[in-house]
Amino acid sequence: MFWTTLLSFAALAEAAPPAPNVARQFGGTTMLRFGCPNVVIDRLDPLVNPGVIPSAHVHQIVGGDGFNASMTTSDVAETASCTTCQFSEDFSNYWTANLYFKAKNGTYKRVPQLGHAYQFNDQFSTQTQGGILVYYVSAKPGSITAFKPGFRMLSGDPMMRSRPDTKLKRQNCYRCYTGPNYGGDTGAPCMDDNVDSEALPSKPCAGGIRSNILFPTCWDGKNLDSPNHQDHVAYPSSGPTTFLGTPGACPSTHPVMIPQLMYEVVWDTTKFNDQSEWPTDGSQPFYLSTGDNTGLGQHADYVFGWKDDALQRAMDTSGCFGAKCADLLTQTIDNARQCSVKKVVDEDEDGWLAELPGIAMPMAM
């Protein structure tokens, strides 16, 4: 499979120069892959609902401690003093909706998270105890423009409950692990139809559920944001780029090629696999914090905050895999866990709830 071949290539590259045939297959592609524990779980969304306390639904947020309801729209790195991310120069913020289990009696319980699979000699990411695994891919080092201070974007639509086509099938998906220890994880994210689906899985997943959300790879080169946080970015003219795929040409309206950004979240749904506790109509029992039972409203928010030109240096470097690249600085998991943001909205995170927090509030887009 593609994914296992890539892992073998990365291991080979760490030990010795890659064999010519393997090097030709992956070229000089760089893939940063690193964990970020949660900096806070809170009902805030400074991208979609700036200044609003509380926002419409709960998020898990990782990254720098500059995160707040009214965080700066300029250089985030200048407002943060620490980060939960493995790369210690990355003060960006990354966030997604949380996942909840709905019991037969109608109450909700937040689904806990797991760390991430051990790859590229990276112990840090296995010890995050949740949070988000972040990927930045530079398929053409030297031709990729890193994000600029103040850059923001949103991928996905929290209001979506059906899709008219499969255009985003390889961009926004769930992987149903077939067993413990990330069972069945042999194909690239969103590329294995045996375990990947656009909607939340309809059956119990023996090893839990993984979310993957990819972002567009073209930018208009002018606007750091847009009213809907999406129009300033776009997919290549040929369509969305698959994970680690060779990107097509960017459209003339969005001519600048930017890094391929992807989030990965592992939900430990195994605690809720007893189908006697599932709805009597046979439907699956998991809800995003937006109230979405389909999973099609999965979305991700991004606020760029790398220090100085650190990300650009990485995107210009060929052959990086995992959490080591060029001269980028990293930190230990213990240091990362010391970074936090004080919770603002006083709500129960882990108890059984009569309703999803904020679900009665209208959502703005």
Salt bridges, closest charged atoms under 4 A:
ASP45 OD2 - HIS59 NE2 3.61
GLU89 OE2 - ARG313 NH2 4.00
ASP185 OD1 - ARG175 NH1 2.64
ASP185 OD1 - ARG210 NH1 3.18
ASP193 OD1 - LYS169 NZ 3.57
ASP193 OD1 - ARG170 NH1 2.91
ASP196 OD1 - ARG175 NE 2.67
GLU198 OE1 - ARG163 NH1 2.74
ASP225 OD1 - HIS229 ND1 2.99
GLU264 OE1 - ARG210 NE 3.74
ASP268 OD2 - LYS271 NZ 3.52
ASP292 OD1 - ARG161 NE 3.55
ASP309 OD1 - ARG313 NH1 2.57
ASP327 OD1 - ARG313 NE 2.97
GLU347 OE2 - ARG43 NH2 2.47
GLU349 OE2 - LYS343 NZ 3.38
ASP350 OD1 - ARG110 NH2 2.64
